[in-house]
């Protein structure tokens, strides 16, 4: 069991039917939460009145700085992960070449949440993460993703390298993102079935993963600092892929 909190994330969870909501804890007399109350009633979800401080404490771990629940917390079943084939099938259903983002040991929940949010907004078919030694979809991730976790397919795998090989067999071209990449992302034709690999915040893409990518791309930079946050790099790269795809239509 976990928690989803904040007005927009809770609204999206109710609308998506992606999770089983056990209860919704809501701040008494908060007029901004009327829509949540209405939807919860329509779907016969139990609503429990509570004061704001209690809700904030509910989502805050011991010794953590008190989080802001925005007056609403949903108690839900754990995130339901998908299989890699589910993502490929979803792209097929949409009659689109697959566009998948692979995250190689992303550790920061804020980065993962931001990447999921960007990916969902831009029409990525799914994200693949490692099931160990990497951030999973937690309540913090769901909060940062602002409801996108309810729509985007996230698959967990044991071995990123083997998954890349599998996707290649399925016809995907795999691009890794690295500051020392040999190809400028803006000068590279990014079309067809694509998987984009984003590396760890500190170490980047691991050696074996990098060796199995078809092309290593770089985002050109002209400032004195030559590295970007993982979620920012992802956003720039995802947008460039979508920009090129839209240009072809």
Buried (B, 14 or more C-beta within 10 A) or exposed (E): EBBBBBBBBBBBBBEEEBBEBEBBBBBEEBEEBEEBBEBBEEEEBEBEEBEBEEBBEBBBEEEEEEBBBBBBBBBBEEBEBBEBEEBBBBBEEEEEBBBBBBBBBBBBBBBBBBBBBBBBBBBBBBBBBBEEEBBBBBBBBBBBBBBBBBBBBBBBBEEBBEBBEBBBEEEBBBBBBBBEBEEEBBEBEBEEBBBBBBBBBEEBBBEEBBEBBEBBBBBEEEEEEEEBEBBBBBBBBBEBBBEBBEEEE
